[in-house]
C-alpha cells in the first residue's frame, strides 16, 4: 500500500516536472501569442468604453508611499493629507500653486478690529457625499470634535495633533468658541489674536467632515471618509491603491473634470518612472534628478516642477564644543560650496539657500548676504576662534539615510562637504543610522555634532519655518541645534500676535538677519521637486506644500 | 505514521511559545521611548501618556507579556499605531499578496531548479551542465534590486510584453474575494483577468525566485549525482530500464529528500525576505507592511508581523517533515 502511494507520488511529480520541462519550448510560443492578446487587451479599454473614443477620463497617479489614514484631522503626514485634500473642503483654501488664502466652503469672512472674532459666511446648498447638508452646525461639530478632549468622536488612538499644534494644546487653546449664528453663518471667538489664523484654517487637516458619517461609521470613518470635496472615496487597498470617483454633485461648477482617480503606492523612484514610461500610470511624484535626462528625451512625457517651498540645511549642535562658538559656525559656513553641490547632486533643480525659509514666501529678506564660498576666510575665522590648525577632534556629521524632496541623497552631499572641510583642517566622520534612530539622536543632541535635515512648509506662513525650526520653544523638537536667542524669541512671538502683515513681514526680516549672524545653520538648498506626467495631461497645478486638487486635471 | 505526526505537532507548542518570547523581548529591547518616537514632534504630553497606556508600556515587562499572550489567544493581534486599525483586520490582504507571490516564485524556482539539476546530473560535465551551473552561480549572487529593475527595463519598457508593477491592471480592476487574485479570477471564471494577473506575477516571481532556483538546481544536481552512483540505480540500469525511467522514477524519488528541505527553507526565507521585490514591483505584501511599520516604529505591527511569518515558517517546516515521511517510509521508524 505504502509502496503504491509513494510510487504514485513519484510518478505524478515526474509527470509534472517533465511537463514543465517541455514547457520551456512552449513558453516562447506562448509569450508571442500573449504579446498579441496583451496588445489587444491594453488597447481595448482605451477605445471601447462609450464615454469617449479618444480622451481619457481616469487618472492613475503614482506616489512613493501610502496614506496612514483618510481622516485628515488625525494625521500629520503628507501622503494622508493628499488624499484627504480631494475628499474634503476646508472653510478656506490655498489658491492653486501658491500659499495664498482664498474662499472655499466659506464665501466670505469678517474680522473684528480687535482680531478676536472671525465671522464666516458659508456657501449655501452644499451637500456632503452622503447626501446630508453642509451648514454651520457641521462646522461647529467638527471644531468641537477636534478641541474637546472628552469628545465621544475622538476614537481609540486618535489625536488631533495639527489642531493642537496650530491652535494650541488643551489648556491654552487659541479658539475659545465656535458658534452657529444661523445655517450659513459661523462665528469663531478667539482667546488671543492669532496672525496666521486664516492660513491655518485653510489647511487640509481642518477639512469639514460629514457629522452624520462620523456618528454612523465611528472609528471606521478614517477608512471611509465623507466630505464635500470634488472626489468621493470609493476603495482603499492598503499599500496598493486608493480609488476616488467623481463627485457629480460637486458644488463648484464644471468640476471635477476627471471621472476617476486611482492613486497607487510605488515606493521605488526608478520603478515608478518605469511604470510611467510603460503607460501604467499617468502622473508620478518625486522624479529622481538622475532620471531627468531620460524624461526630457521622451516626447510622450512632460516635466512638472513643484514651486520650491522647502529648505535643506546642516544644523550645528550647540550642546557640543566648539559649535557653541559663533566663529567656528561661521567658518564652516564659509567652507561649503553650495553651487558645486547643486550641480553635482540636484541636476540644477535647486537654488542655494541663504535664509532658513524659501524666497517665494512673503517676509523673505533679500538683503541678507550669504557666507560666500571662501576657504581662506574659513581658515582665518577658525584661527580667530583659537583653532589655527583646524579642529582637534573628529566631527560627527549626521547625514540623512532616506531620500526626501529637499535632499535626494544626503550621504553623497555629506561626502562632498566632508572633502571641503578636510582642506581647512576639519576632519569629519559621516554617520547615517536608520531614520527613526536618526530623528531620536538628533532630537536628543547627544551623539551628533552637526546634522543634516530639511523642512517643507505646512502652510504659507514664515512662522512655520522660523518659529517652528529655530525658536527656543521648539526645544526639544524641531530645533535640534539647541540654539537659544532671547531677542529672536521676542521677535517671533511678537510676530505671532501681530495681525498687520506688513509689520509681521518686517519682524521676520529682522529675525533672518539675527539668524544669519548667529549662524546656527548652514542653509544648503531650496529644491524644486520634480513630477513627471504624460504629455497630454493638462490642468495640473503643483502646489508648494505638496498637496494639490486633482479636480482641474484633464487629458487632451 | 500517526504517532510521528502527533509527536511532530506536539513539538510545535514550545517552539511557538519560545518564539513569542524572543520577538517580544527584542521589540522591548529597542532603546528610547516608543510613545515619543511614534507620535513625533507635534504630539502633546497628554497624547503620549495615552499611547503608553494603550500600549501597556506603563506596566511591568512580565505583565505586558502575559497581557499580550492573552490577547493573542483570543485572536486580538493588536492595533496598528500608524493606521489605527486592528492588525487582524488589515493584515489579510498583505498576507494573501505575499503568499501568492511566494507560491509563484517557488513554483518557478522548483520547476526550473529541479529540472536543471536533474539534467545537469544526467549529462554530467556536458555543456548543459556547465552552462546551468554557471547560471546558477550567477543566480545565487544576483542582487534582487538590480535584477528587478533590469527585468522592468527589458520586458516592460523595451518589449512591452509584461506590466512592470502591481498585481493587476488598475484601469480594469479584478474583483477580489480571497485576495489571492489567481484563485479569485478562476472562481469568477474570468480567464482574461486570470491572464492579466499571471502576467503581473511573472516578473516579480522571477526576481524573487532566482536565488532559490539556483540553490535548488545545485542541490538537486549533487543529490542526483550521489544517488545515480548507488547500487540500486546500477541494478535498475542493468535490468534494462530506459534512462528516463531510471532518472525520473527511481533516482529522483530518493534524491528529492534534501531538495525538499531546501525548498521548505527557501519558501520560509522568501516569505519574510520579499521586501526588496515587493518594493521594486510595488507589490502590497507583508514584507512591505512590516518594513513600513519599522520605519514608523509601529511596534504592534512589527511584533505581530514577525510572529506571523515565524509561525508560517514553522508550519512549512512541519509540512516538509511530513512530506519526508511520505517519500521515505524509513523516517517513520525514528
Interface residues (C-beta under 8 A of the other chain):
Chain A: X2 X5 X6 X7 X9 X10 X11 X13 X14 X16 X17 X18 X20 X21 X23 X31 X34 X35 X37 X38 X39 X41 X42 X45 X58 X60 X65 X66 X68 X69 X74 X76 X149 X155 X156 X157 X158 X159 X161 X162 X164 X165 X169 X170 X219 X222 X223 X237 X238 X239 X240 X241 X243 X262 X264 X265 X266 X267 X268 X270 X271 X272 X274 X275 X277 X278 X280 X434 X435 X436 X437 X439 X440 X443 X477 X478
Chain B: X32 X36 X37 X39 X40 X41 X42 X43 X44 X46 X47 X50 X51 X54 X79 X81 X82 X83 X84 X85 X90 X93 X94 X97 X111 X114 X115 X118 X119 X148 X149 X152 X153 X156 X157 X159 X160 X161 X163 X164 X165 X166 X167 X169 X170 X171 X172 X173 X192 X195 X196 X199 X248 X249 X252 X253 X256 X279 X280 X281 X282 X284 X288 X289 X292 X294 X295 X296 X297 X326 X327 X329
